[in-house]
Amino acid sequence: MKFVLLSRHSGGSSVPENEAAQNLEDMGKWVSLLKATVAMPIRGGKTVSANHVEDYVGDVGGLLIFEADNLEQAVALAKKSPGLKYGFTHEIFPEISMDEAAKTK
């Protein structure tokens, strides 16, 4: 089953400069553990609305697509993220079909 992990870097969360290199190494190991099929750091993007386009300045730090047996396993894998100790948060969403997405409750 595929899952999307949305990483937020808000509320003053940041990696201290003297820990940045180790964090990058730890993040690489974590992404390998997830066996992510897509890993996108969010940089240089745009926010698009009906009236304008502007540089993205939100708190989304990255997006991963990975596989797990179920939501509980996906959450357990997300809890291994080295970014959590720096205040990052992760939101996990299961993949659903477009038909399922179109259904109302």
C-alpha positions in Angstrom: 0.0 0.0 0.0 1.4 3.4 -0.9 1.5 6.4 1.5 2.4 10.0 1.2 4.4 11.6 4.0 4.3 15.4 4.1 7.0 16.9 6.3 6.5 20.3 7.9 9.2 22.5 9.3 7.3 25.0 11.3 7.3 26.7 14.7 11.0 27.5 14.7 12.0 23.9 13.8 15.5 23.8 12.4 18.7 21.8 12.4 21.6 23.4 14.2 24.4 24.3 11.8 26.9 22.0 13.7 24.5 19.0 13.3 23.5 19.6 9.6 26.0 17.2 8.1 25.0 14.4 10.5 21.3 15.1 9.9 21.7 14.8 6.2 23.4 11.5 6.6 20.7 10.3 9.0 17.9 11.5 6.7 19.5 9.6 3.8 19.5 6.4 5.9 15.9 7.0 6.9 14.7 7.6 3.4 16.5 4.4 2.4 14.7 2.6 5.3 11.3 3.8 3.9 12.4 2.7 0.4 10.7 5.9 -0.9 9.8 5.9 -4.6 9.6 9.7 -4.6 11.5 12.1 -2.3 11.0 15.8 -3.0 12.6 18.5 -0.8 10.4 21.6 -1.2 12.6 24.4 -2.6 12.1 27.0 -5.3 8.4 26.3 -5.8 5.4 28.5 -6.5 2.0 29.1 -5.0 -0.7 29.4 -7.6 -4.1 30.9 -7.1 -6.8 32.2 -9.5 -5.4 35.7 -9.2 -1.6 35.4 -9.0 1.6 33.3 -8.8 4.1 33.9 -6.1 7.2 32.2 -4.5 6.3 29.4 -2.1 7.0 30.5 1.5 5.0 27.9 3.5 6.2 25.4 6.1 6.2 22.2 3.9 9.8 20.9 3.9 9.4 17.8 1.8 7.3 15.0 0.4 7.9 11.3 0.3 6.0 8.5 -1.3 6.7 5.1 0.2 5.1 1.7 0.8 4.0 0.1 4.0 1.7 -2.8 4.8 -0.8 -0.5 6.6 -1.2 2.9 8.3 0.2 1.6 11.6 3.4 0.5 9.9 3.6 3.8 7.9 3.3 5.7 11.2 6.0 3.5 12.9 8.4 4.2 10.0 7.6 8.0 10.2 8.4 7.9 13.9 12.0 6.9 13.0 12.6 10.2 11.2 15.7 12.0 12.5 14.0 15.4 11.8 11.4 14.8 14.6 14.1 15.7 17.2 14.4 19.1 15.5 10.7 19.9 15.7 9.7 18.6 12.2 6.3 17.0 12.0 5.1 14.5 9.5 1.6 13.9 8.1 0.8 10.5 6.6 -1.9 9.8 4.0 -2.8 6.5 2.4 -3.1 6.5 -1.4 -6.7 6.3 -2.6 -8.2 6.0 -6.0 -9.7 9.0 -7.8 -13.1 7.3 -7.6 -12.7 7.0 -3.8 -11.5 10.6 -3.6 -14.6 11.7 -5.4 -17.0 10.0 -3.0 -18.7 12.1 -0.4 -19.1 10.8 3.2 
